[in-house]
Amino acid sequence: MRVLLPPSETKRDGGAATPVNLDQLSFAELTPTRRNLIDAVVALAQDEVTCRSALKLGPKLAFEVARNRMIRSAPTLPAIDRYTGVLFDALSAGTLSVTARAQVLANVYIQSALWGPLGAGDAIPAYRLSCTSTLPALARSVTATWVEASRDLHGLWDGFVLDARSEGYADMTPVPASANAHFLRVATRDSGGATRALNHFNKKAKGEFVRALAESHAIADITSPAHLCEWGVAHGWHIEITADGEIMLLV
């Protein structure tokens, strides 16, 4: 199984001194688009006022402009360690066992507005760009740019894919009709049997869920929604398959 996660707006500082190498990121066919987006982001960052306005950054987030200006030369970290926030704090990749971390690096991918789909181990710098950001140098929106680039994407949809992205990031790289991909929805069920989606706890549950999968050493071995439900029964997670093929995680 492959797990596809959303990114986070917040990023950890620091990393190895080696700058990002686009040729070493997953999905080499996306390199031209990544290069164009970096050019657009760096160009926008040359004017702090314009950049803050375009990216909707308040005064306390002015440091994000400097981050974007230095994307090409800034230190890098594996993507799974670069992102912070509720989901990634709950996953806590830095505290995984060696075997569990290897499972994450081999089977988890992150959808980024700047990089497109990334392998969890792909080394990237800190940056600021979201699915709703506007880049004046682009001929189309960031989302439309990735939709176009994703038409030539190979390999991401091989096998069973658990799509845990938020809707805005899912729109960037649409699931092909032929893919064996199933959207993950986090919900709770009340005493009357009705289910309702969760908001803040949705991210936390996704992080904890991926961590549990990794620590059970099961990610690579799960091949279908039914197999995932079996894993859930064995490991204390309530998972159901909805009528439209979505996977519902009940917490």
C-alpha positions, 0 to 999 in steps of 0.5 A, spaced: 500 500 500 502 507 498 499 512 503 498 519 500 498 525 505 497 532 505 503 537 506 503 542 512 503 550 511 508 550 517 515 547 516 521 545 521 528 549 520 535 547 518 537 540 515 543 538 511 547 543 508 546 540 501 541 544 497 535 541 493 537 537 487 531 536 483 534 530 479 533 526 486 526 528 487 521 522 486 517 522 479 523 525 475 517 527 469 515 533 474 522 536 474 520 542 469 514 544 473 518 544 479 523 548 476 518 553 473 514 553 480 521 555 484 522 560 479 516 563 480 516 563 488 523 566 488 521 571 483 515 573 487 519 573 494 524 579 491 519 584 493 516 582 500 510 587 500 508 583 494 510 576 496 506 577 503 500 580 500 500 574 494 501 569 499 496 572 505 502 572 510 501 577 516 507 581 519 509 575 524 510 571 518 515 575 514 520 570 515 517 566 510 518 571 504 526 570 506 525 562 506 522 562 499 528 567 497 533 562 499 529 556 496 535 554 491 540 554 496 537 553 503 538 546 507 534 540 506 531 535 510 527 529 508 520 531 507 517 527 512 521 531 517 520 538 514 513 538 515 510 540 522 503 541 524 498 536 527 498 531 522 506 530 522 506 531 530 502 525 531 506 521 526 512 523 529 517 520 524 523 522 528 521 517 533 519 511 529 523 505 530 528 504 524 524 499 521 517 503 521 521 509 519 523 505 513 516 503 511 514 510 511 520 512 507 518 507 502 511 507 502 508 514 504 508 520 499 506 527 500 502 532 496 506 539 495 504 545 492 511 547 490 514 540 489 508 536 487 507 529 489 514 527 494 517 521 497 517 521 504 524 521 504 525 526 498 530 532 501 527 539 501 528 546 504 523 550 508 518 554 503 511 557 503 506 555 498 499 553 499 494 550 494 490 557 494 497 561 493 497 566 487 504 566 483 503 572 478 509 569 474 505 563 472 500 563 466 495 559 470 493 557 478 498 553 482 492 547 482 491 548 474 499 547 473 499 541 477 493 538 474 497 539 467 503 536 469 500 530 473 497 527 466 504 525 465 505 522 472 508 515 472 508 510 478 504 514 483 498 510 482 501 503 482 498 498 486 493 500 492 493 507 494 490 510 500 489 517 499 489 521 505 490 528 502 485 534 503 480 536 498 484 542 495 491 538 495 487 532 492 485 537 486 492 538 484 494 531 482 487 527 480 486 520 481 486 517 474 479 513 473 484 506 472 487 507 479 486 503 485 486 509 490 481 510 495 480 516 499 480 516 507 475 520 511 476 520 518 469 520 522 465 519 528 459 515 530 454 518 535 449 513 539 444 513 534 449 511 528 449 517 524 457 519 522 460 526 522 466 528 519 472 531 524 476 537 523 482 538 527 482 531 530 481 529 522 489 531 522 491 528 528 487 521 527 491 521 520 498 522 523 496 516 529 493 512 523 499 512 519 504 511 525 500 505 527 501 502 520 508 503 520 510 501 527 506 494 525 510 493 519 504 492 515 504 498 510 507 495 504 503 488 505 496 491 505 493 490 498 486 492 498 481 496 502 478 489 505 485 487 507 486 494 511 480 493 514 482 486 517 489 490 519 484 494 523 480 489 527 487 486 529 490 492 531 484 496 534 482 501 529 475 501 526 475 501 519 469 501 514 468 501 506 463 506 504 458 504 499 462 509 494 468 506 495 471 511 500 475 508 507 472 511 513 476 511 519 472 511 525 475 515 532 
